Amino acid sequence: MTQRLPHLNAHLPSTAKLLTLGGDERIELDASQMTNKYGRKPIPDREIFSFGSATASTISDIGFSAAERLRQRILQTFHGLAPEEIYLEEIDRVRNEFVRLCGLEHIRGMEVIVSPSGTDAHMLASKLVTGSSVAKTLAIMVQPEETGSGVGHALAGGMHSSHRESGGITVNSADPIDVRSIAVRMEGSRLRPIAAVDDELEAIVSAAITRYSRILIVLTDVSKTGVLAPTPSKALDLRRRWPDSVEILVDASQFRLAPKTLQTYLTIGCLVIVTGSKFLGGPAFSAMLLVPESLACRLKKRPLRPMPGETCCRADWPRNWTGAQSLPETSNFGLLLRWEAALAELHAFRSVSEEDIQSVVFDFHKEITSWLNNAPNFQLLEQPNLQRQLPITHNSWDQIPTILPFLLFQVDRRATRNPLSAPQTKRIYDHLCRDLTTKATMPGSKILAVHCEVGQPVPCGELEGVQVAALRLCLSARLIVEAINAGERGIERLFERGLMALEKVAFLTRN
């Protein structure tokens, strides 16, 4: 539940403390390690090799400095304005700055709703599409392992004490929303053919069209392991066939999209979820729900029912959104500072050229995949096709994977490879951020002094009778900017750090 700060006029917590407020227990700090559930601290760490942006990143110096400057500015205005007034002005500024940095000013009538997390944004999108009608809604998503364990619950209306099962997802019996999921990976962690995913989607929609008033297709671009599914062309085709029933929500929570791709999704009338805490590298828990004009005109008048545990407040919604008038007039300064940090990263990313970005992404992908394909302790998961085939086509860096997922193997003396189990992989993940040199005596143990962040293990089914999970080496906007700004040495340093992170994983796997 969001933690409110009722006495801001008397005291404002430190920047580090504020960055852990206004979300849920996932960003609260563990008392012993002083890290959140993702293993990240709310203060910068210049020594860490930050390749875990598919999960979360440790805040950077520029992000923390931006958050601290905003906190100081807020403190200076306390004597003249109420906290709710300050928050309203600042969150409007953040919203407008985001629109400008993404080149969305020309998309007439688009609305932006600020949300504490991608999961919360899924719940908001589902409620908006369903409205207050008793008519049933069906939401269709890819398998939860690829999106997040809470996404299905959020689409179903949030987590409550009364639940029932629908298509493998727990839903709330009080809300007229059912949820179905479609698998994108097969046995052995292989990618399922995208044609099969599209065919299953079409079959579900065709069978459901007479049973449901609204159908929400959640198009994931991209998932935890970098999968794009279903194809945008299939989702658009289904909406063209049933325009009065089908809506499309693009789950771009990873925010691994070039500006033109984001603009295209909104231009063709899709809802879009983005976050500042994945590719951008901002601190965990900051999201936005982007609503195109075609939907905003219809949805903005629908009343919203505040629910226990909900984290939205009135200022997070556009001022002209009459349906949100019933929401509480409160503030969430933790969310505000997290978005401020993320915008600092976005501003830096927009300051470098698309050509340079594409060059770094291409070279990094080529270098790391080549290494992984020749490393005996690793198996790179099948790389997806990111050719979106949208109505407005363009070539950009977001057609190259920036999430590189891999499985781990132990190799015995006969060169037989045995997959590590998901719990074994999790133990290796937990040790990557630690300096383990004091516990190691074998040759080559200096690599254990390296502090690394990679993406948390993602369950990938069964391989050779073992339940396995994939770690992920990820590029972020911050890493790309640092590499470009440092010139040729910056690119080399990016490769070196990525390979050192993988070498530490390999060392732990062997030992």
MARKEMI-739541 format. One record per residue (C-alpha): residue number from 1; residue in one letter; y, x, z. Coordinates in steps of 0.1 Angstrom, whole numbers. Example, Ala and Ser with C-alpha at 12.3 -4.5 7.8 and 13.67 -1.06 7.14 Angstrom:
BEGIN
k_r_north_east_up
1_A_-45_123_78
2_S_-11_137_71
***
This chain:
BEGIN
k_r_north_east_up
1_M_0_0_0
2_T_35_12_-7
3_Q_53_27_23
4_R_88_14_27
5_L_117_33_43
6_P_137_7_62
7_H_161_31_80
8_L_174_52_51
9_N_210_51_63
10_A_200_71_94
11_H_174_95_78
12_L_159_104_45
13_P_126_124_46
14_S_123_157_30
15_T_117_160_-8
16_A_81_171_-1
17_K_75_141_22
18_L_91_116_-2
19_L_69_127_-30
20_T_39_115_-9
21_L_54_81_-2
22_G_56_49_-21
23_G_20_49_-35
24_D_-13_45_-18
25_E_-38_66_1
26_R_-45_88_-29
27_I_-12_107_-25
28_E_-13_109_13
29_L_-18_144_26
30_D_-50_156_43
31_A_-40_169_77
32_S_-61_201_75
33_Q_-55_211_38
34_M_-21_195_33
35_T_-32_183_-1
36_N_-36_148_-15
37_K_-69_133_-28
38_Y_-65_152_-60
39_G_-63_185_-41
40_R_-25_189_-50
41_K_3_199_-27
42_P_38_183_-30
43_I_55_217_-32
44_P_55_243_-61
45_D_29_270_-63
46_R_38_297_-88
47_E_5_315_-85
48_I_-17_285_-96
49_F_-32_283_-131
50_S_-25_246_-137
51_F_-50_233_-163
52_G_-58_200_-145
53_S_-32_176_-160
54_A_-59_151_-170
55_T_-62_144_-132
56_A_-30_157_-116
57_S_-9_188_-114
58_T_9_207_-86
59_I_46_201_-90
60_S_66_228_-108
61_D_98_245_-97
62_I_119_226_-122
63_G_103_193_-112
64_F_108_199_-75
65_S_144_212_-80
66_A_152_180_-100
67_A_137_158_-72
68_E_156_178_-45
69_R_190_174_-64
70_L_184_137_-66
71_R_176_134_-29
72_Q_208_153_-21
73_R_228_129_-43
74_I_213_99_-26
75_L_222_113_8
76_Q_258_116_-2
77_T_260_79_-12
78_F_244_64_19
79_H_277_57_37
80_G_290_37_8
81_L_260_17_-5
82_A_229_0_8
83_P_196_18_0
84_E_186_-11_-23
85_E_218_-7_-43
86_I_213_30_-46
87_Y_177_26_-58
88_L_187_-1_-83
89_E_213_22_-99
90_E_191_53_-99
91_I_159_36_-113
92_D_180_21_-141
93_R_192_56_-149
94_V_157_69_-149
95_R_146_40_-172
96_N_174_47_-197
97_E_168_84_-197
98_F_131_79_-204
99_V_140_57_-233
100_R_164_82_-247
101_L_140_112_-244
102_C_113_93_-262
103_G_136_82_-290
104_L_131_45_-282
105_E_167_34_-284
106_H_163_19_-319
107_I_134_-4_-308
108_R_155_-35_-303
109_G_146_-57_-274
110_M_120_-34_-258
111_E_118_-37_-220
112_V_106_-11_-195
113_I_90_-19_-162
114_V_86_10_-137
115_S_54_11_-117
116_P_39_33_-90
117_S_7_41_-110
118_G_-12_35_-142
119_T_-35_13_-123
120_D_-7_-9_-110
121_A_7_-11_-145
122_H_-27_-24_-158
123_M_-25_-51_-132
124_L_11_-60_-142
125_A_2_-62_-179
126_S_-28_-84_-172
127_K_-8_-108_-151
128_L_20_-110_-177
129_V_-4_-118_-205
130_T_-22_-144_-183
131_G_9_-159_-168
132_S_6_-188_-143
133_S_-17_-208_-165
134_V_-51_-218_-153
135_A_-64_-210_-188
136_K_-89_-182_-188
137_T_-82_-147_-199
138_L_-106_-120_-210
139_A_-97_-83_-208
140_I_-118_-58_-228
141_M_-117_-21_-219
142_V_-137_11_-224
143_Q_-161_22_-197
144_P_-145_28_-163
145_E_-157_64_-161
146_E_-134_72_-190
147_T_-103_53_-176
148_G_-104_50_-138
149_S_-125_33_-112
150_G_-96_10_-103
151_V_-86_-1_-138
152_G_-112_-29_-141
153_H_-101_-43_-107
154_A_-65_-41_-117
155_L_-70_-59_-150
156_A_-89_-86_-131
157_G_-58_-92_-109
158_G_-61_-67_-82
159_M_-85_-60_-53
160_H_-91_-88_-28
161_S_-118_-98_-4
162_S_-133_-124_-27
163_H_-150_-110_-57
164_R_-175_-118_-84
165_E_-191_-98_-112
166_S_-182_-100_-149
167_G_-195_-75_-175
168_G_-201_-49_-148
169_I_-166_-51_-134
170_T_-158_-67_-100
171_V_-131_-93_-104
172_N_-112_-117_-81
173_S_-126_-153_-82
174_A_-91_-167_-76
175_D_-77_-153_-108
176_P_-86_-167_-143
177_I_-93_-132_-156
178_D_-127_-118_-167
179_V_-132_-82_-176
180_R_-158_-67_-201
181_S_-163_-30_-207
182_I_-176_-11_-237
183_A_-194_22_-235
184_V_-180_51_-255
185_R_-207_77_-245
186_M_-244_76_-250
187_E_-274_93_-234
188_G_-269_130_-232
189_S_-231_127_-229
190_R_-228_123_-266
191_L_-200_103_-281
192_R_-210_69_-293
193_P_-201_63_-330
194_I_-167_48_-331
195_A_-179_22_-356
196_A_-204_10_-330
197_V_-176_7_-305
198_D_-155_-13_-329
199_D_-184_-35_-339
200_E_-191_-43_-302
201_L_-155_-51_-297
202_E_-154_-75_-326
203_A_-186_-92_-314
204_I_-172_-97_-280
205_V_-139_-111_-293
206_S_-156_-134_-318
207_A_-179_-149_-292
208_A_-151_-152_-266
209_I_-123_-167_-288
210_T_-134_-203_-282
211_R_-139_-198_-244
212_Y_-107_-180_-235
213_S_-71_-189_-240
214_R_-60_-152_-240
215_I_-79_-120_-249
216_L_-64_-86_-239
217_I_-78_-57_-258
218_V_-72_-24_-239
219_L_-69_4_-265
220_T_-74_37_-247
221_D_-53_65_-262
222_V_-67_88_-248
223_S_-94_86_-220
224_K_-102_111_-193
225_T_-123_131_-218
226_G_-99_127_-246
227_V_-115_97_-264
228_L_-95_73_-285
229_A_-113_39_-285
230_P_-114_13_-300
231_T_-97_23_-332
232_P_-61_10_-335
233_S_-70_-5_-369
234_K_-98_-26_-355
235_A_-77_-39_-326
236_L_-48_-48_-350
237_D_-73_-65_-374
238_L_-85_-87_-345
239_R_-50_-96_-335
240_R_-41_-105_-371
241_R_-72_-128_-372
242_W_-63_-145_-339
243_P_-26_-140_-334
244_D_-23_-168_-309
245_S_-50_-155_-286
246_V_-52_-117_-289
247_E_-28_-91_-273
248_I_-31_-53_-274
249_L_-24_-31_-244
250_V_-24_6_-252
251_D_-35_26_-222
252_A_-16_58_-229
253_S_-17_68_-192
254_Q_-25_104_-202
255_F_8_102_-223
256_R_-7_127_-249
257_L_14_110_-276
258_A_40_124_-300
259_P_73_103_-300
260_K_65_88_-334
261_T_31_76_-322
262_L_46_59_-292
263_Q_74_44_-313
264_T_48_30_-338
265_Y_27_13_-311
266_L_58_-5_-298
267_T_71_-13_-333
268_I_38_-31_-341
269_G_40_-51_-310
270_C_17_-34_-285
271_L_22_-32_-247
272_V_20_5_-237
273_I_13_22_-204
274_V_25_58_-198
275_T_26_80_-167
276_G_47_110_-158
277_S_18_125_-138
278_K_-7_135_-165
279_F_4_154_-196
280_L_39_157_-184
281_G_28_174_-152
282_G_49_155_-128
283_P_36_147_-93
284_A_9_120_-91
285_F_19_83_-90
286_S_45_74_-115
287_A_41_50_-145
288_M_59_27_-169
289_L_48_-4_-187
290_L_66_-7_-221
291_V_70_-42_-234
292_P_80_-48_-271
293_E_105_-74_-280
294_S_79_-99_-294
295_L_62_-101_-260
296_A_93_-96_-238
297_C_110_-127_-251
298_R_80_-148_-241
299_L_69_-130_-209
300_K_103_-123_-192
301_K_106_-160_-181
302_R_72_-162_-165
303_P_73_-164_-127
304_L_56_-136_-108
305_R_37_-141_-76
306_P_42_-113_-50
307_M_8_-104_-35
308_P_-2_-85_-4
309_G_-5_-48_-12
310_E_16_-50_-44
311_T_39_-21_-49
312_C_66_-35_-73
313_C_101_-43_-61
314_R_128_-62_-80
315_A_147_-31_-91
316_D_116_-18_-110
317_W_120_-46_-135
318_P_148_-50_-161
319_R_178_-69_-147
320_N_175_-96_-173
321_W_138_-103_-165
322_T_142_-137_-147
323_G_105_-140_-139
324_A_109_-111_-114
325_Q_137_-127_-93
326_S_111_-136_-66
327_L_101_-100_-60
328_P_114_-83_-28
329_E_148_-65_-29
330_T_134_-32_-16
331_S_134_4_-26
332_N_108_31_-34
333_F_125_64_-32
334_G_91_83_-35
335_L_85_67_-69
336_L_121_75_-79
337_L_118_112_-70
338_R_84_115_-88
339_W_98_101_-120
340_E_129_124_-116
341_A_105_154_-115
342_A_85_141_-145
343_L_117_135_-165
344_A_127_172_-159
345_E_94_181_-176
346_L_99_156_-204
347_H_134_169_-210
348_A_121_205_-213
349_F_93_194_-236
350_R_117_175_-259
351_S_139_207_-261
352_V_112_226_-281
353_S_104_218_-317
354_E_74_197_-328
355_E_64_225_-351
356_D_62_250_-322
357_I_43_224_-301
358_Q_18_218_-329
359_S_12_256_-333
360_V_5_261_-296
361_V_-18_231_-294
362_F_-37_242_-325
363_D_-41_278_-314
364_F_-51_269_-279
365_H_-77_244_-291
366_K_-92_269_-315
367_E_-93_297_-289
368_I_-107_278_-260
369_T_-133_258_-280
370_S_-145_290_-297
371_W_-150_306_-263
372_L_-167_275_-248
373_N_-191_272_-278
374_N_-203_308_-272
375_A_-205_307_-234
376_P_-241_302_-221
377_N_-230_284_-189
378_F_-210_258_-208
379_Q_-215_230_-232
380_L_-183_216_-248
381_L_-185_178_-251
382_E_-182_164_-286
383_Q_-146_164_-297
384_P_-132_130_-308
385_N_-114_122_-340
386_L_-77_114_-332
387_Q_-67_102_-366
388_R_-52_69_-355
389_Q_-46_53_-390
390_L_-16_34_-377
391_P_6_15_-402
392_I_32_43_-399
393_T_14_76_-405
394_H_26_111_-396
395_N_11_145_-388
396_S_18_157_-353
397_W_3_177_-324
398_D_-12_146_-308
399_Q_-40_146_-335
400_I_-54_177_-319
401_P_-73_173_-285
402_T_-55_186_-255
403_I_-83_177_-231
404_L_-113_200_-234
405_P_-143_186_-214
406_F_-174_206_-207
407_L_-207_205_-188
408_L_-221_234_-167
409_F_-255_250_-169
410_Q_-274_276_-150
411_V_-293_301_-172
412_D_-326_316_-158
413_R_-342_349_-168
414_R_-359_333_-197
415_A_-326_321_-211
416_T_-335_285_-203
417_R_-304_264_-196
418_N_-305_238_-168
419_P_-277_214_-164
420_L_-258_213_-131
421_S_-258_180_-113
422_A_-226_160_-107
423_P_-225_170_-70
424_Q_-230_207_-79
425_T_-201_204_-104
426_K_-179_188_-78
427_R_-186_217_-53
428_I_-175_242_-80
429_Y_-144_221_-87
430_D_-135_221_-50
431_H_-136_259_-48
432_L_-114_266_-78
433_C_-81_264_-60
434_R_-92_287_-32
435_D_-92_325_-29
436_L_-128_333_-23
437_T_-127_371_-24
438_T_-133_374_13
439_K_-167_357_10
440_A_-178_375_-21
441_T_-195_410_-22
442_M_-210_411_-57
443_P_-194_430_-86
444_G_-169_411_-106
445_S_-158_389_-76
446_K_-121_397_-81
447_I_-119_367_-105
448_L_-124_346_-73
449_A_-89_354_-62
450_V_-75_333_-91
451_H_-62_298_-80
452_C_-70_273_-107
453_E_-66_236_-114
454_V_-88_218_-139
455_G_-95_181_-144
456_Q_-118_165_-118
457_P_-154_160_-128
458_V_-160_129_-150
459_P_-194_113_-148
460_C_-211_116_-182
461_G_-245_99_-176
462_E_-278_117_-176
463_L_-289_149_-194
464_E_-325_162_-191
465_G_-330_138_-162
466_V_-300_151_-143
467_Q_-268_130_-136
468_V_-240_152_-149
469_A_-202_154_-149
470_A_-177_172_-171
471_L_-149_194_-159
472_R_-118_195_-182
473_L_-95_223_-192
474_C_-62_206_-202
475_L_-30_215_-219
476_S_2_200_-204
477_A_37_197_-216
478_R_47_223_-190
479_L_22_249_-202
480_I_33_244_-238
481_V_70_248_-230
482_E_63_279_-209
483_A_43_294_-238
484_I_69_287_-264
485_N_99_299_-244
486_A_82_332_-236
487_G_75_339_-272
488_E_44_358_-284
489_R_36_371_-249
490_G_38_335_-236
491_I_11_324_-260
492_E_-11_353_-250
493_R_-5_346_-214
494_L_-15_310_-219
495_F_-48_320_-235
496_E_-55_346_-208
497_R_-49_322_-179
498_G_-71_295_-196
499_L_-99_320_-201
500_M_-96_333_-165
501_A_-99_298_-152
502_L_-131_293_-172
503_E_-144_327_-161
504_K_-140_316_-125
505_V_-159_284_-132
506_A_-186_305_-149
507_F_-188_329_-120
508_L_-192_301_-95
509_T_-219_285_-117
510_R_-239_317_-118
511_N_-236_324_-81
***
